Amino acid sequence: MTYKFDDKNHIHTLDDKPLHGVTTVLSVIAKPALIQWAAGMAADYASAHISSGKEYTEDELALIFKEAKTAHRKKKEKAGDWGTNLHKAIEEWIQEKKSPSLDEKGMMAFDNFKAWAFANNVEFLESEKHVWSRELWIGGITDLVIKMDGKRYVADIKTSSGIYNEAFFQMAAYDLCLKEMGGYEDVEGYLVINLKKDGTMDLKRADNLEINRQAFLSALTLYKIINSLA
């Protein structure tokens, strides 16, 4: 078996055949909160660009409403860049003890992570590890495998405004891959480390591993059915 990862196109392959990406699989799960958020972004954009009392031509209004439709995408891309930079800084600190160069909010989030790691004597076993499963035909990159309080955890760094169930389904997939690859049979929990732009940090742990594995496997089944009918 030969595993490869195309970083430019973010495609995992095994024996030169594309694997199902873990996060892509989980996209089959409805996210109603994101729909409401996107609608709010469109409304905010239109409100900010339409002045009271001013008369607009039909073309001007059409352009404003056209751009309002993609306001959520631009916001998400900007937030994604911030999160990517923070992930990279944490990876380099863990692997190379390199001090990061981030904006003020990024440094605050990084310092929160670092303080938590020191306070809990966290041992980093893996960082940004590529994992795959031939049996399930999936591939992904797990943020962290750590040891804390004598227990091993698959951990994920999130920079979203909240912690959602899909994060634990995602880690369950990585856990299944790690086991098939012959490592970390003794994982006892999944841990989300939520680093927010407002400077706060939340942690949430899942100890019921089996229910999260079943949730991911159910999503994988649905994903494969949908794609076989496409």
Buried (B, 14 or more C-beta within 10 A) or exposed (E): EEBBBEEEEEBBBBEEEEBBBBEBBBEBBEEEEEEEBBEEBBEBBBEEBBEEEEEEEEEEEEEBBEBBEBBBEEBBEEBEEBBEBBBEBBBBBBEEEEEBEBEEBBBBBBBBBBEBBEEEEBEBBBBBBBBBBBEBBBBBBBBBBBBBEEBBBBBBBBBBBEBBEBBBBBBBBBBBBBBBBEBBEEBEBBBBBBBBBEEEBEEBBBEEBEEBBEBBBEBBEEBBEEEEEE
